[in-house]
Amino acid sequence: MDDRMRIGWAGIGKMGAPMSRRVLEAGYALTVFEPLPENRATIVAEGANVAHSLEELAAASDAIVLTIPNDAVLRSLVLAQGALADVMQKGQILIEMSTVSPEISVELHEALGAKGIAYLRAPVSGSTSTASAGSLSVMVSGPESAYREIEPVLACFASRQFYLGQNEEARYLKLVLNALVGATSALLGEALTLGLKGNLSVETMLSVICESAVASPLIGYKRDLLVKRNFDPAFSVSQMMKDFDLILGAAKSDHVPMYLASMIRQQYEAAYAEGLAEKDFFVLFEQYERLAGLSKDQEPKGPALKAV
């Protein structure tokens, strides 16, 4: 590991905070750019430096990591006048780790490539807890030489790294994963509601599901949330709507019919209209219950499941 590499980080939010903390703890010099003082306070108290402008961030860094919310913020950080594409220098590396569109990513590639700046697309799969544990999965595409250089930094917070190619492969794979994640909530909610009509409790159904052929780490992770009906957001309905817009936007551009994804996007729209925008996206389960004329107070309270 090259402890001499200086890392810049823009975006110290839900995911950026635990990820950047692990880089700092690994001994890298870390400089952060985060407009909200309350977001950057903890990481600065732990030893990170503060950049008050993108120019300062670029001057203090060999490689810059971005963990930001959407295309619009990415455009302002990289492509606006005086932003990173203007102030970074040849030989530096930009690692963008958010879920953004392939279209904006191509724009970054062209603008940064013209200056000799290596651009890595490196979206992650996982949660805030897996980020804190250093157990994220990261999908990377872009110049392989830059990937090999930054690989030890990624290993601070990602236990699995997948190098996929030179171009937008990582962007597309992240959209593939998020389509499956968002669809899991919809299908599981629908299936659980059917089971409720058959006098099964949510706890019983999930106990069997998590030991069946359709078990998945995602369902296992959401199991307690569904049983306890605590829909505090790890990833919200509004965030999933944004991701499905990216998925369907890419599908439209590439002429890929996605019937199911289109329908599921409308289910999230309905949840938004019901005031559930900031609930966890697995709240679709309760939406299905209401459509079936059920409420959580009507859940069967059968005997505890006994495996034989």
C-alpha positions as CSV (number, residue, x, y, z in Angstrom):
1,M,0.0,0.0,0.0
2,D,1.3,3.4,-1.0
3,D,0.8,5.5,2.1
4,R,2.2,8.5,0.3
5,M,-0.8,8.8,-2.0
6,R,-2.8,11.8,-1.0
7,I,-6.6,11.3,-1.2
8,G,-9.2,14.0,-1.8
9,W,-12.8,13.3,-1.0
10,A,-15.9,15.2,-2.1
11,G,-19.2,14.3,-0.5
12,I,-19.2,13.2,3.2
13,G,-22.7,11.9,3.4
14,K,-24.3,8.6,4.5
15,M,-21.9,6.5,2.5
16,G,-19.0,8.9,2.0
17,A,-18.5,9.3,5.8
18,P,-17.8,5.6,6.6
19,M,-15.9,5.0,3.4
20,S,-13.6,8.0,3.8
21,R,-13.1,7.2,7.5
22,R,-11.6,3.8,6.6
23,V,-9.2,5.5,4.2
24,L,-8.1,7.8,6.9
25,E,-7.7,5.0,9.4
26,A,-5.5,3.1,6.9
27,G,-3.0,5.9,7.1
28,Y,-3.7,7.9,3.9
29,A,-3.5,11.7,4.0
30,L,-7.1,12.7,3.5
31,T,-8.5,16.1,2.4
32,V,-12.3,16.5,2.3
33,F,-14.5,18.9,0.4
34,E,-18.0,19.1,2.0
35,P,-20.1,22.2,2.1
36,L,-22.1,21.2,5.2
37,P,-19.9,21.6,8.4
38,E,-22.0,19.1,10.3
39,N,-21.2,16.4,7.8
40,R,-17.5,16.9,7.8
41,A,-17.0,17.7,11.5
42,T,-16.4,14.1,12.7
43,I,-13.9,13.1,10.0
44,V,-12.0,16.4,10.4
45,A,-11.9,15.8,14.2
46,E,-10.3,12.4,13.4
47,G,-7.5,14.0,11.3
48,A,-8.8,14.8,7.9
49,N,-7.9,18.2,6.3
50,V,-10.5,20.5,4.9
51,A,-10.5,22.0,1.4
52,H,-12.6,25.1,1.1
53,S,-12.7,25.0,-2.7
54,L,-12.3,22.5,-5.5
55,E,-9.0,24.1,-6.4
56,E,-7.7,23.5,-2.9
57,L,-8.9,19.9,-3.1
58,A,-7.1,19.3,-6.4
59,A,-3.9,20.9,-5.1
60,A,-3.9,18.6,-2.0
61,S,-4.6,15.3,-3.8
62,D,-3.1,12.7,-6.0
63,A,-6.5,11.1,-6.4
64,I,-10.0,12.4,-5.7
65,V,-13.0,10.3,-4.8
66,L,-16.6,11.5,-5.3
67,T,-19.6,10.2,-3.4
68,I,-22.4,12.4,-4.4
69,P,-26.2,12.1,-4.9
70,N,-27.0,12.6,-8.6
71,D,-26.1,13.7,-12.1
72,A,-26.7,17.4,-11.3
73,V,-24.3,17.5,-8.4
74,L,-21.7,15.6,-10.4
75,R,-22.0,18.0,-13.3
76,S,-21.5,21.0,-10.9
77,L,-18.4,19.4,-9.3
78,V,-16.7,18.3,-12.4
79,L,-17.9,20.1,-15.6
80,A,-18.9,23.6,-14.4
81,Q,-16.6,26.5,-14.9
82,G,-13.7,26.3,-12.4
83,A,-14.7,22.8,-11.3
84,L,-12.6,19.7,-11.2
85,A,-12.1,19.2,-14.9
86,D,-10.6,22.7,-14.9
87,V,-8.4,22.5,-11.8
88,M,-7.1,18.9,-11.8
89,Q,-3.8,18.2,-13.6
90,K,-2.5,15.6,-15.9
91,G,-1.6,12.4,-14.1
92,Q,-4.2,12.8,-11.3
93,I,-7.0,10.3,-10.9
94,L,-10.8,11.0,-10.4
95,I,-12.8,8.1,-8.9
96,E,-16.6,8.6,-9.1
97,M,-18.4,6.1,-6.9
98,S,-22.1,7.2,-7.1
99,T,-25.0,5.9,-9.0
100,V,-25.2,8.2,-12.0
101,S,-26.2,7.9,-15.7
102,P,-23.9,6.5,-18.4
103,E,-24.6,9.7,-20.3
104,I,-23.0,12.0,-17.7
105,S,-20.2,9.5,-17.3
106,V,-19.3,9.7,-21.0
107,E,-19.2,13.5,-20.7
108,L,-16.8,13.2,-17.8
109,H,-14.6,10.8,-19.7
110,E,-14.3,13.2,-22.6
111,A,-13.6,16.3,-20.5
112,L,-11.1,14.6,-18.2
113,G,-9.4,12.6,-20.9
114,A,-8.7,15.8,-22.9
115,K,-6.5,16.9,-19.9
116,G,-4.8,13.6,-19.3
117,I,-6.7,12.9,-16.1
118,A,-7.5,9.3,-15.5
119,Y,-11.2,8.7,-14.8
120,L,-12.5,5.6,-13.0
121,R,-16.2,4.7,-12.7
122,A,-16.4,2.8,-9.4
123,P,-20.0,2.5,-8.0
124,V,-20.4,0.4,-4.9
125,S,-22.9,-2.2,-3.8
126,G,-23.7,-2.4,-0.1
127,S,-25.0,-0.4,2.9
128,T,-23.7,2.1,5.4
129,S,-23.0,-0.8,7.8
130,T,-21.0,-2.8,5.2
131,A,-19.1,0.4,4.4
132,S,-18.2,0.8,8.0
133,A,-17.1,-2.8,8.1
134,G,-15.0,-2.5,5.0
135,S,-17.2,-5.0,3.2
136,L,-18.6,-3.2,0.2
137,S,-18.4,-4.5,-3.3
138,V,-17.0,-2.1,-5.9
139,M,-17.4,-2.3,-9.7
140,V,-14.7,-0.5,-11.6
141,S,-14.2,0.5,-15.2
142,G,-11.8,2.9,-16.8
143,P,-8.0,2.8,-17.4
144,E,-6.7,-0.4,-15.9
145,S,-3.4,1.2,-14.9
146,A,-5.2,3.8,-12.8
147,Y,-7.3,1.1,-11.3
148,R,-4.2,-0.9,-10.2
149,E,-2.8,2.3,-8.7
150,I,-5.9,3.0,-6.6
151,E,-6.7,-0.6,-5.8
152,P,-5.2,-0.5,-2.3
153,V,-7.3,2.6,-1.5
154,L,-10.5,0.8,-2.6
155,A,-9.5,-2.2,-0.4
156,C,-9.9,0.1,2.7
157,F,-13.7,-0.1,2.4
158,A,-14.4,-2.8,-0.2
159,S,-13.7,-6.5,0.4
160,R,-14.6,-7.4,-3.2
161,Q,-13.4,-5.5,-6.3
162,F,-14.5,-6.2,-9.9
163,Y,-12.6,-4.7,-12.8
164,L,-15.0,-4.7,-15.8
165,G,-13.4,-2.9,-18.7
166,Q,-12.3,0.4,-20.1
167,N,-15.5,2.3,-20.6
168,E,-19.0,2.5,-19.0
169,E,-19.3,-1.2,-17.9
170,A,-19.4,-0.4,-14.2
171,R,-22.2,2.2,-14.7
172,Y,-24.3,-0.4,-16.5
173,L,-23.7,-3.2,-14.0
174,K,-24.7,-0.9,-11.1
175,L,-28.0,-0.2,-12.9
176,V,-28.4,-3.9,-13.4
177,L,-28.0,-4.5,-9.7
178,N,-30.3,-1.7,-8.7
179,A,-33.0,-2.9,-11.0
180,L,-32.9,-6.3,-9.2
181,V,-32.8,-4.7,-5.8
182,G,-35.8,-2.4,-6.5
183,A,-37.7,-5.3,-8.0
184,T,-37.0,-7.5,-5.0
185,S,-39.0,-5.1,-2.8
186,A,-41.9,-5.1,-5.1
187,L,-42.1,-8.8,-5.7
188,L,-41.5,-9.7,-2.0
189,G,-44.1,-7.3,-0.9
190,E,-46.7,-8.8,-3.2
191,A,-45.8,-12.3,-2.2
192,L,-45.9,-11.6,1.5
193,T,-49.4,-10.1,1.1
194,L,-50.6,-13.2,-0.6
195,G,-49.2,-15.2,2.4
196,L,-51.0,-13.0,4.9
197,K,-54.3,-13.8,3.1
198,G,-53.4,-17.5,3.7
199,N,-53.1,-17.0,7.5
200,L,-49.3,-16.9,7.6
201,S,-47.3,-14.4,9.6
202,V,-44.5,-12.3,8.1
203,E,-42.0,-13.8,10.5
204,T,-43.0,-17.3,9.5
205,M,-42.8,-16.6,5.8
206,L,-39.4,-14.9,6.0
207,S,-38.0,-17.7,8.2
208,V,-38.8,-20.1,5.4
209,I,-37.9,-17.8,2.5
210,C,-34.4,-17.1,4.1
211,E,-33.8,-20.9,4.1
212,S,-35.2,-21.6,0.6
213,A,-33.9,-21.5,-2.9
214,V,-35.0,-17.9,-3.3
215,A,-33.0,-16.7,-0.2
216,S,-30.8,-13.7,-0.8
217,P,-28.5,-11.5,1.3
218,L,-30.8,-8.6,0.5
219,I,-33.9,-10.3,1.9
220,G,-31.9,-11.5,4.9
221,Y,-30.7,-7.9,5.5
222,K,-34.3,-6.6,5.3
223,R,-35.8,-9.4,7.4
224,D,-36.0,-7.6,10.7
225,L,-37.2,-4.4,9.1
226,L,-40.1,-6.2,7.6
227,V,-41.0,-8.2,10.7
228,K,-40.8,-5.2,13.0
229,R,-42.3,-2.9,10.3
230,N,-39.6,-0.3,11.0
231,F,-39.2,1.5,7.7
232,D,-36.6,4.0,8.8
233,P,-34.6,4.5,5.6
234,A,-31.4,2.8,4.8
235,F,-32.3,3.6,1.2
236,S,-35.4,5.6,0.6
237,V,-38.3,5.4,-1.9
238,S,-37.2,8.7,-3.4
239,Q,-33.7,7.4,-3.9
240,M,-35.0,4.3,-5.6
241,M,-37.1,6.4,-7.8
242,K,-34.0,8.3,-8.9
243,D,-32.2,5.0,-9.7
244,F,-35.1,3.6,-11.7
245,D,-35.2,6.8,-13.7
246,L,-31.5,6.2,-14.5
247,I,-32.3,2.5,-15.4
248,L,-35.2,3.4,-17.7
249,G,-33.2,6.3,-19.2
250,A,-30.4,4.0,-20.1
251,A,-32.9,1.5,-21.5
252,K,-34.5,4.1,-23.6
253,S,-31.2,5.3,-25.0
254,D,-30.2,1.8,-25.8
255,H,-33.6,0.6,-27.0
256,V,-34.0,-2.1,-24.3
257,P,-37.6,-2.9,-23.5
258,M,-38.0,-3.1,-19.7
259,Y,-41.7,-3.8,-19.0
260,L,-41.3,-4.9,-15.4
261,A,-39.0,-2.1,-14.5
262,S,-41.5,0.4,-15.9
263,M,-44.3,-1.0,-13.8
264,I,-42.2,-1.1,-10.6
265,R,-41.2,2.5,-11.2
266,Q,-44.9,3.4,-11.1
267,Q,-45.3,1.5,-7.8
268,Y,-42.6,3.7,-6.3
269,E,-44.4,6.7,-7.7
270,A,-47.6,5.6,-5.9
271,A,-45.7,5.2,-2.7
272,Y,-44.3,8.7,-3.1
273,A,-47.8,10.1,-3.7
274,E,-48.9,8.4,-0.4
275,G,-46.3,10.4,1.5
276,L,-43.7,7.6,1.8
277,A,-40.9,9.3,-0.1
278,E,-38.4,9.1,2.8
279,K,-39.4,5.7,4.1
280,D,-37.2,2.6,3.3
281,F,-38.0,1.3,-0.2
282,F,-39.2,-2.0,1.3
283,V,-42.3,-0.1,2.5
284,L,-43.9,-1.2,-0.8
285,F,-45.0,-4.2,1.4
286,E,-47.4,-2.1,3.3
287,Q,-48.6,-0.5,0.1
288,Y,-49.6,-4.0,-1.2
289,E,-51.3,-4.8,2.1
290,R,-53.5,-1.7,1.7
291,L,-54.3,-2.6,-1.8
292,A,-55.4,-6.1,-0.6
293,G,-57.6,-4.5,2.1
294,L,-55.3,-5.5,4.9
295,S,-53.6,-3.6,7.7
296,K,-50.6,-4.5,9.8
297,D,-53.0,-5.0,12.8
298,Q,-54.6,-7.9,10.9
299,E,-51.4,-9.9,10.6
300,P,-51.9,-13.5,11.7
301,K,-50.3,-14.4,15.0
302,G,-49.8,-18.1,14.4
303,P,-47.6,-20.6,16.4
304,A,-43.8,-20.3,16.2
305,L,-42.3,-22.1,13.3
306,K,-40.6,-25.4,14.1
307,A,-38.1,-26.9,11.6
308,V,-38.1,-30.7,11.4
